[in-house]
Amino acid sequence: MLRKFAQWLLRVGGWTPIIPQLDVPKAVFVAAPHTSNWDGFWALTYKVAYDIDVQFFAKHSLFWFPLGNILRALGGIDLDRDRAGSAVQQAIDLFAANDTFYFGLAPEGTRQRTRGWKSGFYRIAQGAGVPLFLGFLDFGHRRIGIGPRIDLTGDSKADLDRIREFYAGVEGRWPDKASPIEFIPRTDTRKRAVRSFVRRAGRITASQQRALETLWATYGVEFSDEPLDLPELFGRAAPIVLEIGFGNGETLVEQAAASPDKDFIGIEVHEPGVGHCLLRAQAAGVSNLRVIMHDAIEVLGRQVPAGSLSRVNLYFPDPWPKKRHHKRRIVQDAFVALVADRLADDGTFNVATDWAEYAGHIDEVLERSNDFLCGERREHDGEAPLDRPQTKFERRGLRKGHRIVDWRFEKPQ
């Protein structure tokens, strides 16, 4: 009954399924292009409809009851990141331990456009000595299925040419987000930096998802290595205010609406918050706001031109209260120097926190900086925010009895 229901869903969705011809007991399945949250839903529906026993890795934090049971039933494997060896090696070991094993993954690794495909799928297939099958979701022609078998030759360029030829006529949900079918050169890969945030697996509402799909073209800016042309982005030359970690965008949109003579850029990594911000921006009718969904340090370092900002806002960043996590705090010497470089002369760096110990840390870091002078430091109980609206995180801290500290640091000429 479940298979018939899944087949019915595909018909209702307007899909023409391409039935796979699986002639080997083991294989790696590639799923591409990956440009939308809907990709996973339709891929799993297709898997159930035609009883394709493809396994896939999912992060450990998702395997809580009852979601973990559902994921395992659908083929999810709890990825053990603490185990010695990489995810690639764990997949190769699973091939070796099973007489029949199909393993699937999306080589783009994200729904956003990147510089190319991750090479993990290729290394797994090579290491396990198994072929590839090319899975696809062609939204342009409403076709879904598993395409031809590719026996790898070891010549990655020739193998990618064959893969690229197959996907040339396949169109993702958002074609401009599809990544080029080429491996990112090993010399271009960067060591994973210490992150000041954790991507929470928060629930995204239907309206937030629709906002991401329909309003991103209006307000969204894709991350890239190329510096932004800010006057071209906004269609004018005006002071630029950048906010890091805007949460649900409530105060960001409020500030943009209150200051039409300025342009605002918000950076946030969590999709539900970004979707909520887009909805608020549309409701407020603001046109002086753009949003980037990426790591703020990488955006500042690679996408924001030097001396281009009039103000940077950092309101209630994660305090990482445990001592062993202090290295993950975003306010560090290198970050402060980066902010200073991106600010114009007389620009300001505005910070707020509700954690007393973190406030002391911020005082120490900024006191060491030769780039900023403290224009004002204000402690209060929520009644006197320093040149900003009250935020959701501030209200949460006040309910816990925390005291608020605000700073305005000034970059002198």
Buried (B, 14 or more C-beta within 10 A) or exposed (E): EEEEEBBEBBEEEEBEBBEBEBEEEBBBBBBBBBBBBBBBEBBBBBBBBBEBEBBBBBEEEBBEEEEBEEBBEBBBBBBEEEEEEEBBBBBBBBBEEEEEBBBBBBBBEEBBBBBBBBBBBBBBBBBBEBBBBBBBBBBEEEBBBBBEBBEBEEEBEEBBEBBEEBBEEBBBBBEEBBBEBBBBEEEEEEEEEEEBBEEEEEEBEEEBBEBBBEBBEEBBBBBBEEEBEBEEEBEEEBBBBBBBBBBBBBBBBBBBBEBEEBBBBBBBBBBBBBBBBBBBBBEBEBBBBBBBBBBBBBBBBBBBEEEBBBBBBBBBBBBBEEEEEBEBBBBBEEBBBBBBBBBBEEBBBBBBBBBEEBBEBBBEBBEEBEBBEEBEBBEEEBEEBBEBBBBEBBEEBBEEEBBBBBBBBBBEE
